[in-house]
Amino acid sequence: LVENKFGIVSVREQEIARRGGNVASAESSVLEEQGLSLEEFMTRRRDIALASDLLRKKIDPRVIVSWRDIEQEYRRREAEFNPPGLVRLGRIRMTERRDGAEAIASVKARLASGEPFAEVATSLDLPDGGFWREFPLPAEGIAGLDLAAPFREAIEGVPVGQAGPPIESASSTTWLAVLSIEQPPAMSLFDPMVQLALREGLRAQQFAIEQRRYLESLRRRWVSDDLATMQARLVAIALERYYR
């Protein structure tokens, strides 16, 4: 029986209401969908519910998640709960041959005066404020980025959004800037939502193991018993529908 705001209704009546509101439409719907009569379908639903209840009663007591299990799972998945920050770098690269000495000198002066890197990059028609590459932010910060030493040194200690000093070579002049640093919030083991997620994940894993063991025990006990085979089949249906 199922209780709603209108009182008590049977599961059969609820199914009929869900499938069109009358017996004929429900019969037709079930026959088309399941190849069964309405009564056969309801009997199967009852058997599945009974088997599902049997599973819970037999398996749930065996599924135990300890605090130590939760701690170990957190350590195993710590990077998932505490992902590294992301640093977005911008780059302006100019050559005298392509851009001309006068244009390079102008950019040098603008950046040296403190004009925001993204504004200068945009004025040079570079997309996304001159965005160049994105890196995971290591524990050492900018100093730990996987960049050539001159590039790394050029942006260490420079405020976000400002260009570092120009990096000059025989053929080009390059400026780098940290456009943004995104640091996701850390999720502690003592966060109730983290504990709940870990506990539920571990329970699901253990339940899957215990249900396989339980099914195997049924098969071993009743391998030649027709009635037991039917019971095992009902358990299998419940596993497939409710616990996959």
N, C-alpha and C positions, 0 to 999 in steps of 0.2 A: 504494500500500500504506500501511496505517496500523499503527503498532506500539503495543500496549498491554501491560499487565503479564502477559497470557497468551501473548504472542508476536506474530507478524505475522499480521494478517488483511487481506483485500482490502477495498477500498471497497465492492464489491458485497455482500460478506458483512456488512459493518457496516450497510449500508442495510437489508438483509433483517432483521437483528437489531432495528434501530430500528423497523421496521414490522411487528412481530409475531413474528419469529423463524423464519418458514418462507417458502418461495418463493411459495406460493399466497396467503398473506395480504399479502405485499409486492406481488405483481402486482395484487391487487385494490385495495390502497391507492393505488398509483401511478396505476392506470387511473382511479380515481375522482377523484383530486386533479389529475392532469396530463393525462389523456386519452391516455396513452402506455403502451406495454408496459414491463416492467421493463428490458429490454435497451435500448430506445430512450431511456428515462430515464437510464440509466447512460452511454450514448453522449453524450447531451446534457451531462451533468455533466462528462464528460471533456473535451468540446469547450470548455465554459465555463472549465474549469481551465486548458486550454492557452491560450485567449484571454486569460485573466486574467494568466497568466505572461508572455505577449507584451506586454501593456500595461505591466506592471512593468518589463520589460527595456527597452522603448522610451521610456517616459515618466519613470521615476524619475531617470535621469541628467540630465534637463532641469530637474528641480525642485530649485532651490538656494535656501536661505534663509540670508542673511548676518546677521552680528551687527547691521549697520546696519538691516536690515529689522526685526529684533526690537526695536531701540531705537525706531524710528519707530512701530511698532505699539503699543508700550507707551505712548508719549506720546499717541497717538491714543485709547487706551483707559484712560488713567491714572485717570480718575474711577471706572471699573469696579473697578480693583484697589485704589483708595484712596477708598472712598465716604465722604461726610461723616458726621460724628456726628449723632445725633438727640437733641434735647432735648425732654423732656415737661414741659409746664407745667400747674400746677393753678390753679384759680380758685375763690374764694368770693365771691359777690356777694350783698349783703343790702340791703334797703330798709326804712326805718322804717315805711312803710305796711304792708308785708307781714309783716315779722319783728318789728318793735317796737324801740324805743330800748334797752330793757333787754337784749334778746338780742344786739344789735349791740355794746353795751358789754361783755357777757360774752365774746364772741368776741375783741374787741380785747384784753382782759386776758389771755386764754388764749394768744393768739399772741404777745403782747408778752413773756410770761413764758418763751417758748421751747418751748412745747408743739408737737410736730411738726404740720406743716400737715395731713398726711393723717389724723391722728387727729381733729383738730378737724372736718375736712370730713366724715369718716365719721359723727361724732356728729350732724352736721346732715343726715344721710341723703343726702349727695352720693355718687354711685357712683364706684368706682375711686379712692378717696382724693381726690376732687375734681378728677380729670383733666379738663383743658380742651382743650388743643391740642398737637400735635406739630410740630416744625419741624426742618429740616436745620440743623445747627450750622455757621454760617459761620466763616471763618478768624479773624474778629475776636471770636468767642465771643458771649456774651450781648449785647454792645454792637452786634453786627451783625444781630440778629434783626429780622425784618420786623414790628415792633410799634410802636404809638404811643409817642412818647417817654416819657410818664409811666409806662407799663407797663414799658418797658425799664429805665428808671432805677430803678424800684421793686425789681427783682430783681438788678441788677448788684451783684456782690460779696457776695450773700447766700448762705450755705451751702445746699447741696442738702437739700431736705426742710423748710427753714424758710421761713416767710412773710416777704415784704418788708413795708415799712410800708404802712398802709392808703391807698388812693387814693380820696379822697372827692369826691363831686360833690353837687349840690343834691338829687339823688334817690336816691343809692346810696352804699354803701361797699364797696370791692372790695379783696381781697387776692390777690396772685399768689405762686406759689412754683415753683421748679425742682424737679420731682419726681424726675427722673433725667436723667443724660446718658450716652448710650451711644456709645462711640467704637470702631468696628470696627478691628481691627489693620491697620496699613498693610502692603501687599505690595510689596516693593521689586523693581525690575528684576533685582536680583542674587539673588533667591530662585529656586533651581533649579526649583521647581514652576511659578513664573510664566514662566520662560524656556521650559519644556517646553510649557506651554499655548499660549504665543505662537507657538513654532516649529511645533507641530502644526497650529494654526489657519492659519498662513501656508502651510504645506505643502499643506493640503487645498485652499486657494484656488488655489494655483499648479497643483496636480495637475488640478483641474477645468478650468483654462484650457488646459493642455497636452494633456489628453485630447481636448478639443474640436478643437484644432488637428490632433492626430494623426488623428482620425476624418475630418476634412475632407480631409486629405492622402490618406487611403485612398480616399475617394469620388472625388477628382479623378483619382487614378492609375488606378483600376479601374472607372470609371463604366460601361464597356460590357463588362466582363469578368465572366462568370457566377461563376467561381471566386472572383474577388476580392470580388464582391458577397456571396457566402456568408461569406467571411472577415470582411468588414466587419460583417455581421450578428452573427457570433459575438462580435466585439469589443463591439458595441452591447449584446448580452445580458450580457456580463461587466460592462460599465459600469453597466448597470441594476441588476444583482444585488449587485455588490460595492463600488461606488464612489458610489452615489447618496447 
